[in-house]
Amino acid sequence: MKHILVTGGAGYVGAILVPKLLDRGYEVSVLDLFLYAEQSVFPKSDKLHCLKGDLRDRDFVKRSLKGVDTIIHLAGISNDPSSDLNPELTKEVNIEATKDLIATARDLGVKRFINASSSSVYGIKEENDVTEDLS
């Protein structure tokens, strides 16, 4: 059986994804601050582990990765206006903590790392339709 860690699992995407993973029989750990949702957002399951903590806490993250095969990384400060409110915090969470998560996962032998991004990576374009082909 696979054990999947979903960072930011109580967020907009994670709250939909986690129940689907549970329905497919995966063991799922959710690492989240639970600022906007409570753990009760998820169905009751013996295969669900809710880990309340900060992605920037390296020791907490390392403990959270025990037995994990796959990471689905959804955690982060999610939009440009929010990021603009505190650019340093955004850098700590979205860049530095992500780099640390990747390095720790590699060191602990996590087999797969799936990183979710956002439309912000495309930047501001003159074209009306922004696609993956524009860079």
Chimera marker file (.cmm) of the C-alpha trace (Angstrom):
<marker_set name="trace">
<marker id="1" x="0.000" y="0.000" z="0.000" r="1" g="1" b="0" radius="0.5"/>
<marker id="2" x="1.264" y="3.477" z="-0.822" r="1" g="1" b="0" radius="0.5"/>
<marker id="3" x="1.536" y="6.197" z="1.786" r="1" g="1" b="0" radius="0.5"/>
<marker id="4" x="1.024" y="9.676" z="0.352" r="1" g="1" b="0" radius="0.5"/>
<marker id="5" x="1.815" y="12.923" z="2.144" r="1" g="1" b="0" radius="0.5"/>
<marker id="6" x="-0.241" y="15.885" z="0.914" r="1" g="1" b="0" radius="0.5"/>
<marker id="7" x="1.182" y="19.226" z="2.010" r="1" g="1" b="0" radius="0.5"/>
<marker id="8" x="-1.484" y="21.906" z="2.163" r="1" g="1" b="0" radius="0.5"/>
<marker id="9" x="-4.009" y="19.090" z="2.106" r="1" g="1" b="0" radius="0.5"/>
<marker id="10" x="-6.760" y="21.096" z="3.807" r="1" g="1" b="0" radius="0.5"/>
<marker id="11" x="-6.637" y="23.789" z="1.136" r="1" g="1" b="0" radius="0.5"/>
<marker id="12" x="-8.781" y="24.339" z="-1.942" r="1" g="1" b="0" radius="0.5"/>
<marker id="13" x="-7.302" y="21.502" z="-4.023" r="1" g="1" b="0" radius="0.5"/>
<marker id="14" x="-6.282" y="19.215" z="-1.169" r="1" g="1" b="0" radius="0.5"/>
<marker id="15" x="-9.753" y="19.107" z="0.391" r="1" g="1" b="0" radius="0.5"/>
<marker id="16" x="-10.989" y="17.510" z="-2.851" r="1" g="1" b="0" radius="0.5"/>
<marker id="17" x="-7.916" y="15.376" z="-3.538" r="1" g="1" b="0" radius="0.5"/>
<marker id="18" x="-7.488" y="13.745" z="-0.110" r="1" g="1" b="0" radius="0.5"/>
<marker id="19" x="-10.918" y="12.009" z="-0.018" r="1" g="1" b="0" radius="0.5"/>
<marker id="20" x="-10.316" y="10.705" z="-3.555" r="1" g="1" b="0" radius="0.5"/>
<marker id="21" x="-6.970" y="9.226" z="-2.502" r="1" g="1" b="0" radius="0.5"/>
<marker id="22" x="-8.620" y="7.603" z="0.520" r="1" g="1" b="0" radius="0.5"/>
<marker id="23" x="-11.375" y="6.186" z="-1.711" r="1" g="1" b="0" radius="0.5"/>
<marker id="24" x="-8.665" y="4.534" z="-3.811" r="1" g="1" b="0" radius="0.5"/>
<marker id="25" x="-7.198" y="2.843" z="-0.755" r="1" g="1" b="0" radius="0.5"/>
<marker id="26" x="-4.129" y="4.982" z="-0.136" r="1" g="1" b="0" radius="0.5"/>
<marker id="27" x="-2.843" y="5.801" z="3.316" r="1" g="1" b="0" radius="0.5"/>
<marker id="28" x="-2.793" y="9.608" z="3.416" r="1" g="1" b="0" radius="0.5"/>
<marker id="29" x="-1.050" y="12.057" z="5.709" r="1" g="1" b="0" radius="0.5"/>
<marker id="30" x="-2.089" y="15.706" z="5.481" r="1" g="1" b="0" radius="0.5"/>
<marker id="31" x="0.497" y="18.264" z="6.560" r="1" g="1" b="0" radius="0.5"/>
<marker id="32" x="-1.245" y="21.610" z="6.996" r="1" g="1" b="0" radius="0.5"/>
<marker id="33" x="-1.536" y="24.577" z="9.339" r="1" g="1" b="0" radius="0.5"/>
<marker id="34" x="-5.331" y="24.128" z="9.210" r="1" g="1" b="0" radius="0.5"/>
<marker id="35" x="-5.826" y="27.906" z="9.188" r="1" g="1" b="0" radius="0.5"/>
<marker id="36" x="-8.844" y="27.860" z="6.873" r="1" g="1" b="0" radius="0.5"/>
<marker id="37" x="-10.306" y="24.418" z="7.471" r="1" g="1" b="0" radius="0.5"/>
<marker id="38" x="-10.564" y="22.008" z="10.346" r="1" g="1" b="0" radius="0.5"/>
<marker id="39" x="-9.529" y="18.388" z="10.217" r="1" g="1" b="0" radius="0.5"/>
<marker id="40" x="-13.231" y="17.529" z="10.150" r="1" g="1" b="0" radius="0.5"/>
<marker id="41" x="-13.307" y="18.592" z="6.483" r="1" g="1" b="0" radius="0.5"/>
<marker id="42" x="-12.142" y="15.036" z="5.725" r="1" g="1" b="0" radius="0.5"/>
<marker id="43" x="-14.109" y="11.800" z="6.028" r="1" g="1" b="0" radius="0.5"/>
<marker id="44" x="-13.313" y="9.608" z="9.019" r="1" g="1" b="0" radius="0.5"/>
<marker id="45" x="-10.735" y="7.018" z="8.043" r="1" g="1" b="0" radius="0.5"/>
<marker id="46" x="-8.138" y="4.849" z="9.745" r="1" g="1" b="0" radius="0.5"/>
<marker id="47" x="-5.942" y="5.578" z="6.717" r="1" g="1" b="0" radius="0.5"/>
<marker id="48" x="-5.957" y="9.352" z="7.288" r="1" g="1" b="0" radius="0.5"/>
<marker id="49" x="-3.375" y="11.114" z="9.455" r="1" g="1" b="0" radius="0.5"/>
<marker id="50" x="-3.737" y="14.867" z="9.995" r="1" g="1" b="0" radius="0.5"/>
<marker id="51" x="-0.469" y="16.548" z="10.942" r="1" g="1" b="0" radius="0.5"/>
<marker id="52" x="-0.915" y="20.129" z="12.084" r="1" g="1" b="0" radius="0.5"/>
<marker id="53" x="2.306" y="22.029" z="11.572" r="1" g="1" b="0" radius="0.5"/>
<marker id="54" x="4.391" y="24.439" z="9.565" r="1" g="1" b="0" radius="0.5"/>
<marker id="55" x="6.225" y="23.435" z="6.400" r="1" g="1" b="0" radius="0.5"/>
<marker id="56" x="9.106" y="25.667" z="7.528" r="1" g="1" b="0" radius="0.5"/>
<marker id="57" x="9.688" y="23.482" z="10.619" r="1" g="1" b="0" radius="0.5"/>
<marker id="58" x="12.366" y="21.104" z="9.316" r="1" g="1" b="0" radius="0.5"/>
<marker id="59" x="12.189" y="18.669" z="12.243" r="1" g="1" b="0" radius="0.5"/>
<marker id="60" x="8.401" y="18.432" z="11.989" r="1" g="1" b="0" radius="0.5"/>
<marker id="61" x="8.620" y="17.855" z="8.241" r="1" g="1" b="0" radius="0.5"/>
<marker id="62" x="11.265" y="15.161" z="8.677" r="1" g="1" b="0" radius="0.5"/>
<marker id="63" x="9.092" y="13.334" z="11.230" r="1" g="1" b="0" radius="0.5"/>
<marker id="64" x="6.090" y="13.688" z="8.906" r="1" g="1" b="0" radius="0.5"/>
<marker id="65" x="7.894" y="11.916" z="6.066" r="1" g="1" b="0" radius="0.5"/>
<marker id="66" x="8.368" y="8.648" z="7.963" r="1" g="1" b="0" radius="0.5"/>
<marker id="67" x="7.086" y="5.808" z="5.786" r="1" g="1" b="0" radius="0.5"/>
<marker id="68" x="5.960" y="8.106" z="2.961" r="1" g="1" b="0" radius="0.5"/>
<marker id="69" x="6.309" y="6.871" z="-0.646" r="1" g="1" b="0" radius="0.5"/>
<marker id="70" x="4.930" y="9.926" z="-2.446" r="1" g="1" b="0" radius="0.5"/>
<marker id="71" x="4.576" y="13.624" z="-1.703" r="1" g="1" b="0" radius="0.5"/>
<marker id="72" x="1.946" y="15.780" z="-3.370" r="1" g="1" b="0" radius="0.5"/>
<marker id="73" x="3.082" y="19.304" z="-2.588" r="1" g="1" b="0" radius="0.5"/>
<marker id="74" x="0.159" y="21.747" z="-2.530" r="1" g="1" b="0" radius="0.5"/>
<marker id="75" x="1.238" y="23.956" z="0.390" r="1" g="1" b="0" radius="0.5"/>
<marker id="76" x="2.139" y="27.554" z="-0.229" r="1" g="1" b="0" radius="0.5"/>
<marker id="77" x="1.015" y="31.136" z="-0.294" r="1" g="1" b="0" radius="0.5"/>
<marker id="78" x="-1.311" y="30.848" z="-3.213" r="1" g="1" b="0" radius="0.5"/>
<marker id="79" x="-1.748" y="34.069" z="-5.133" r="1" g="1" b="0" radius="0.5"/>
<marker id="80" x="0.119" y="37.195" z="-6.142" r="1" g="1" b="0" radius="0.5"/>
<marker id="81" x="-1.879" y="39.670" z="-3.994" r="1" g="1" b="0" radius="0.5"/>
<marker id="82" x="-1.304" y="37.519" z="-0.898" r="1" g="1" b="0" radius="0.5"/>
<marker id="83" x="2.356" y="37.155" z="-1.763" r="1" g="1" b="0" radius="0.5"/>
<marker id="84" x="2.705" y="40.903" z="-2.168" r="1" g="1" b="0" radius="0.5"/>
<marker id="85" x="1.499" y="41.442" z="1.409" r="1" g="1" b="0" radius="0.5"/>
<marker id="86" x="4.592" y="39.735" z="2.806" r="1" g="1" b="0" radius="0.5"/>
<marker id="87" x="7.217" y="38.914" z="0.166" r="1" g="1" b="0" radius="0.5"/>
<marker id="88" x="9.715" y="37.573" z="2.717" r="1" g="1" b="0" radius="0.5"/>
<marker id="89" x="7.187" y="35.113" z="4.163" r="1" g="1" b="0" radius="0.5"/>
<marker id="90" x="6.256" y="34.065" z="0.640" r="1" g="1" b="0" radius="0.5"/>
<marker id="91" x="9.903" y="33.358" z="-0.144" r="1" g="1" b="0" radius="0.5"/>
<marker id="92" x="10.309" y="31.366" z="3.097" r="1" g="1" b="0" radius="0.5"/>
<marker id="93" x="7.242" y="29.214" z="2.432" r="1" g="1" b="0" radius="0.5"/>
<marker id="94" x="7.084" y="28.906" z="-1.345" r="1" g="1" b="0" radius="0.5"/>
<marker id="95" x="10.798" y="28.682" z="-2.108" r="1" g="1" b="0" radius="0.5"/>
<marker id="96" x="12.960" y="27.873" z="0.906" r="1" g="1" b="0" radius="0.5"/>
<marker id="97" x="10.600" y="25.431" z="2.640" r="1" g="1" b="0" radius="0.5"/>
<marker id="98" x="9.900" y="23.709" z="-0.678" r="1" g="1" b="0" radius="0.5"/>
<marker id="99" x="13.620" y="23.295" z="-1.353" r="1" g="1" b="0" radius="0.5"/>
<marker id="100" x="14.078" y="21.855" z="2.143" r="1" g="1" b="0" radius="0.5"/>
<marker id="101" x="11.120" y="19.503" z="1.632" r="1" g="1" b="0" radius="0.5"/>
<marker id="102" x="12.592" y="18.227" z="-1.629" r="1" g="1" b="0" radius="0.5"/>
<marker id="103" x="16.035" y="17.703" z="-0.080" r="1" g="1" b="0" radius="0.5"/>
<marker id="104" x="14.612" y="15.913" z="2.964" r="1" g="1" b="0" radius="0.5"/>
<marker id="105" x="12.413" y="13.720" z="0.775" r="1" g="1" b="0" radius="0.5"/>
<marker id="106" x="15.423" y="12.785" z="-1.346" r="1" g="1" b="0" radius="0.5"/>
<marker id="107" x="17.540" y="12.036" z="1.739" r="1" g="1" b="0" radius="0.5"/>
<marker id="108" x="14.800" y="9.817" z="3.206" r="1" g="1" b="0" radius="0.5"/>
<marker id="109" x="14.226" y="7.911" z="-0.036" r="1" g="1" b="0" radius="0.5"/>
<marker id="110" x="10.767" y="9.209" z="-0.937" r="1" g="1" b="0" radius="0.5"/>
<marker id="111" x="10.145" y="7.761" z="-4.391" r="1" g="1" b="0" radius="0.5"/>
<marker id="112" x="7.917" y="10.400" z="-5.982" r="1" g="1" b="0" radius="0.5"/>
<marker id="113" x="7.471" y="14.156" z="-5.541" r="1" g="1" b="0" radius="0.5"/>
<marker id="114" x="4.584" y="15.896" z="-7.311" r="1" g="1" b="0" radius="0.5"/>
<marker id="115" x="4.723" y="19.691" z="-7.203" r="1" g="1" b="0" radius="0.5"/>
<marker id="116" x="1.587" y="21.698" z="-7.891" r="1" g="1" b="0" radius="0.5"/>
<marker id="117" x="2.153" y="25.174" z="-9.220" r="1" g="1" b="0" radius="0.5"/>
<marker id="118" x="-0.085" y="28.041" z="-10.250" r="1" g="1" b="0" radius="0.5"/>
<marker id="119" x="-0.841" y="30.246" z="-13.217" r="1" g="1" b="0" radius="0.5"/>
<marker id="120" x="1.498" y="32.844" z="-11.710" r="1" g="1" b="0" radius="0.5"/>
<marker id="121" x="4.469" y="30.984" z="-13.176" r="1" g="1" b="0" radius="0.5"/>
<marker id="122" x="3.429" y="32.212" z="-16.626" r="1" g="1" b="0" radius="0.5"/>
<marker id="123" x="3.867" y="35.861" z="-15.659" r="1" g="1" b="0" radius="0.5"/>
<marker id="124" x="2.022" y="38.703" z="-17.349" r="1" g="1" b="0" radius="0.5"/>
<marker id="125" x="1.698" y="38.281" z="-21.113" r="1" g="1" b="0" radius="0.5"/>
<marker id="126" x="0.289" y="40.468" z="-23.867" r="1" g="1" b="0" radius="0.5"/>
<marker id="127" x="-1.548" y="37.508" z="-25.390" r="1" g="1" b="0" radius="0.5"/>
<marker id="128" x="-5.184" y="36.989" z="-24.415" r="1" g="1" b="0" radius="0.5"/>
<marker id="129" x="-4.794" y="33.224" z="-24.106" r="1" g="1" b="0" radius="0.5"/>
<marker id="130" x="-1.868" y="32.094" z="-21.995" r="1" g="1" b="0" radius="0.5"/>
<marker id="131" x="-0.914" y="28.449" z="-22.537" r="1" g="1" b="0" radius="0.5"/>
<marker id="132" x="1.934" y="26.176" z="-21.550" r="1" g="1" b="0" radius="0.5"/>
<marker id="133" x="3.546" y="26.966" z="-24.918" r="1" g="1" b="0" radius="0.5"/>
<marker id="134" x="4.205" y="30.576" z="-23.883" r="1" g="1" b="0" radius="0.5"/>
<marker id="135" x="7.332" y="31.043" z="-21.834" r="1" g="1" b="0" radius="0.5"/>
<link id1="1" id2="2" r="1" g="1" b="0" radius="0.2"/>
<link id1="2" id2="3" r="1" g="1" b="0" radius="0.2"/>
<link id1="3" id2="4" r="1" g="1" b="0" radius="0.2"/>
<link id1="4" id2="5" r="1" g="1" b="0" radius="0.2"/>
<link id1="5" id2="6" r="1" g="1" b="0" radius="0.2"/>
<link id1="6" id2="7" r="1" g="1" b="0" radius="0.2"/>
<link id1="7" id2="8" r="1" g="1" b="0" radius="0.2"/>
<link id1="8" id2="9" r="1" g="1" b="0" radius="0.2"/>
<link id1="9" id2="10" r="1" g="1" b="0" radius="0.2"/>
<link id1="10" id2="11" r="1" g="1" b="0" radius="0.2"/>
<link id1="11" id2="12" r="1" g="1" b="0" radius="0.2"/>
<link id1="12" id2="13" r="1" g="1" b="0" radius="0.2"/>
<link id1="13" id2="14" r="1" g="1" b="0" radius="0.2"/>
<link id1="14" id2="15" r="1" g="1" b="0" radius="0.2"/>
<link id1="15" id2="16" r="1" g="1" b="0" radius="0.2"/>
<link id1="16" id2="17" r="1" g="1" b="0" radius="0.2"/>
<link id1="17" id2="18" r="1" g="1" b="0" radius="0.2"/>
<link id1="18" id2="19" r="1" g="1" b="0" radius="0.2"/>
<link id1="19" id2="20" r="1" g="1" b="0" radius="0.2"/>
<link id1="20" id2="21" r="1" g="1" b="0" radius="0.2"/>
<link id1="21" id2="22" r="1" g="1" b="0" radius="0.2"/>
<link id1="22" id2="23" r="1" g="1" b="0" radius="0.2"/>
<link id1="23" id2="24" r="1" g="1" b="0" radius="0.2"/>
<link id1="24" id2="25" r="1" g="1" b="0" radius="0.2"/>
<link id1="25" id2="26" r="1" g="1" b="0" radius="0.2"/>
<link id1="26" id2="27" r="1" g="1" b="0" radius="0.2"/>
<link id1="27" id2="28" r="1" g="1" b="0" radius="0.2"/>
<link id1="28" id2="29" r="1" g="1" b="0" radius="0.2"/>
<link id1="29" id2="30" r="1" g="1" b="0" radius="0.2"/>
<link id1="30" id2="31" r="1" g="1" b="0" radius="0.2"/>
<link id1="31" id2="32" r="1" g="1" b="0" radius="0.2"/>
<link id1="32" id2="33" r="1" g="1" b="0" radius="0.2"/>
<link id1="33" id2="34" r="1" g="1" b="0" radius="0.2"/>
<link id1="34" id2="35" r="1" g="1" b="0" radius="0.2"/>
<link id1="35" id2="36" r="1" g="1" b="0" radius="0.2"/>
<link id1="36" id2="37" r="1" g="1" b="0" radius="0.2"/>
<link id1="37" id2="38" r="1" g="1" b="0" radius="0.2"/>
<link id1="38" id2="39" r="1" g="1" b="0" radius="0.2"/>
<link id1="39" id2="40" r="1" g="1" b="0" radius="0.2"/>
<link id1="40" id2="41" r="1" g="1" b="0" radius="0.2"/>
<link id1="41" id2="42" r="1" g="1" b="0" radius="0.2"/>
<link id1="42" id2="43" r="1" g="1" b="0" radius="0.2"/>
<link id1="43" id2="44" r="1" g="1" b="0" radius="0.2"/>
<link id1="44" id2="45" r="1" g="1" b="0" radius="0.2"/>
<link id1="45" id2="46" r="1" g="1" b="0" radius="0.2"/>
<link id1="46" id2="47" r="1" g="1" b="0" radius="0.2"/>
<link id1="47" id2="48" r="1" g="1" b="0" radius="0.2"/>
<link id1="48" id2="49" r="1" g="1" b="0" radius="0.2"/>
<link id1="49" id2="50" r="1" g="1" b="0" radius="0.2"/>
<link id1="50" id2="51" r="1" g="1" b="0" radius="0.2"/>
<link id1="51" id2="52" r="1" g="1" b="0" radius="0.2"/>
<link id1="52" id2="53" r="1" g="1" b="0" radius="0.2"/>
<link id1="53" id2="54" r="1" g="1" b="0" radius="0.2"/>
<link id1="54" id2="55" r="1" g="1" b="0" radius="0.2"/>
<link id1="55" id2="56" r="1" g="1" b="0" radius="0.2"/>
<link id1="56" id2="57" r="1" g="1" b="0" radius="0.2"/>
<link id1="57" id2="58" r="1" g="1" b="0" radius="0.2"/>
<link id1="58" id2="59" r="1" g="1" b="0" radius="0.2"/>
<link id1="59" id2="60" r="1" g="1" b="0" radius="0.2"/>
<link id1="60" id2="61" r="1" g="1" b="0" radius="0.2"/>
<link id1="61" id2="62" r="1" g="1" b="0" radius="0.2"/>
<link id1="62" id2="63" r="1" g="1" b="0" radius="0.2"/>
<link id1="63" id2="64" r="1" g="1" b="0" radius="0.2"/>
<link id1="64" id2="65" r="1" g="1" b="0" radius="0.2"/>
<link id1="65" id2="66" r="1" g="1" b="0" radius="0.2"/>
<link id1="66" id2="67" r="1" g="1" b="0" radius="0.2"/>
<link id1="67" id2="68" r="1" g="1" b="0" radius="0.2"/>
<link id1="68" id2="69" r="1" g="1" b="0" radius="0.2"/>
<link id1="69" id2="70" r="1" g="1" b="0" radius="0.2"/>
<link id1="70" id2="71" r="1" g="1" b="0" radius="0.2"/>
<link id1="71" id2="72" r="1" g="1" b="0" radius="0.2"/>
<link id1="72" id2="73" r="1" g="1" b="0" radius="0.2"/>
<link id1="73" id2="74" r="1" g="1" b="0" radius="0.2"/>
<link id1="74" id2="75" r="1" g="1" b="0" radius="0.2"/>
<link id1="75" id2="76" r="1" g="1" b="0" radius="0.2"/>
<link id1="76" id2="77" r="1" g="1" b="0" radius="0.2"/>
<link id1="77" id2="78" r="1" g="1" b="0" radius="0.2"/>
<link id1="78" id2="79" r="1" g="1" b="0" radius="0.2"/>
<link id1="79" id2="80" r="1" g="1" b="0" radius="0.2"/>
<link id1="80" id2="81" r="1" g="1" b="0" radius="0.2"/>
<link id1="81" id2="82" r="1" g="1" b="0" radius="0.2"/>
<link id1="82" id2="83" r="1" g="1" b="0" radius="0.2"/>
<link id1="83" id2="84" r="1" g="1" b="0" radius="0.2"/>
<link id1="84" id2="85" r="1" g="1" b="0" radius="0.2"/>
<link id1="85" id2="86" r="1" g="1" b="0" radius="0.2"/>
<link id1="86" id2="87" r="1" g="1" b="0" radius="0.2"/>
<link id1="87" id2="88" r="1" g="1" b="0" radius="0.2"/>
<link id1="88" id2="89" r="1" g="1" b="0" radius="0.2"/>
<link id1="89" id2="90" r="1" g="1" b="0" radius="0.2"/>
<link id1="90" id2="91" r="1" g="1" b="0" radius="0.2"/>
<link id1="91" id2="92" r="1" g="1" b="0" radius="0.2"/>
<link id1="92" id2="93" r="1" g="1" b="0" radius="0.2"/>
<link id1="93" id2="94" r="1" g="1" b="0" radius="0.2"/>
<link id1="94" id2="95" r="1" g="1" b="0" radius="0.2"/>
<link id1="95" id2="96" r="1" g="1" b="0" radius="0.2"/>
<link id1="96" id2="97" r="1" g="1" b="0" radius="0.2"/>
<link id1="97" id2="98" r="1" g="1" b="0" radius="0.2"/>
<link id1="98" id2="99" r="1" g="1" b="0" radius="0.2"/>
<link id1="99" id2="100" r="1" g="1" b="0" radius="0.2"/>
<link id1="100" id2="101" r="1" g="1" b="0" radius="0.2"/>
<link id1="101" id2="102" r="1" g="1" b="0" radius="0.2"/>
<link id1="102" id2="103" r="1" g="1" b="0" radius="0.2"/>
<link id1="103" id2="104" r="1" g="1" b="0" radius="0.2"/>
<link id1="104" id2="105" r="1" g="1" b="0" radius="0.2"/>
<link id1="105" id2="106" r="1" g="1" b="0" radius="0.2"/>
<link id1="106" id2="107" r="1" g="1" b="0" radius="0.2"/>
<link id1="107" id2="108" r="1" g="1" b="0" radius="0.2"/>
<link id1="108" id2="109" r="1" g="1" b="0" radius="0.2"/>
<link id1="109" id2="110" r="1" g="1" b="0" radius="0.2"/>
<link id1="110" id2="111" r="1" g="1" b="0" radius="0.2"/>
<link id1="111" id2="112" r="1" g="1" b="0" radius="0.2"/>
<link id1="112" id2="113" r="1" g="1" b="0" radius="0.2"/>
<link id1="113" id2="114" r="1" g="1" b="0" radius="0.2"/>
<link id1="114" id2="115" r="1" g="1" b="0" radius="0.2"/>
<link id1="115" id2="116" r="1" g="1" b="0" radius="0.2"/>
<link id1="116" id2="117" r="1" g="1" b="0" radius="0.2"/>
<link id1="117" id2="118" r="1" g="1" b="0" radius="0.2"/>
<link id1="118" id2="119" r="1" g="1" b="0" radius="0.2"/>
<link id1="119" id2="120" r="1" g="1" b="0" radius="0.2"/>
<link id1="120" id2="121" r="1" g="1" b="0" radius="0.2"/>
<link id1="121" id2="122" r="1" g="1" b="0" radius="0.2"/>
<link id1="122" id2="123" r="1" g="1" b="0" radius="0.2"/>
<link id1="123" id2="124" r="1" g="1" b="0" radius="0.2"/>
<link id1="124" id2="125" r="1" g="1" b="0" radius="0.2"/>
<link id1="125" id2="126" r="1" g="1" b="0" radius="0.2"/>
<link id1="126" id2="127" r="1" g="1" b="0" radius="0.2"/>
<link id1="127" id2="128" r="1" g="1" b="0" radius="0.2"/>
<link id1="128" id2="129" r="1" g="1" b="0" radius="0.2"/>
<link id1="129" id2="130" r="1" g="1" b="0" radius="0.2"/>
<link id1="130" id2="131" r="1" g="1" b="0" radius="0.2"/>
<link id1="131" id2="132" r="1" g="1" b="0" radius="0.2"/>
<link id1="132" id2="133" r="1" g="1" b="0" radius="0.2"/>
<link id1="133" id2="134" r="1" g="1" b="0" radius="0.2"/>
<link id1="134" id2="135" r="1" g="1" b="0" radius="0.2"/>
</marker_set>
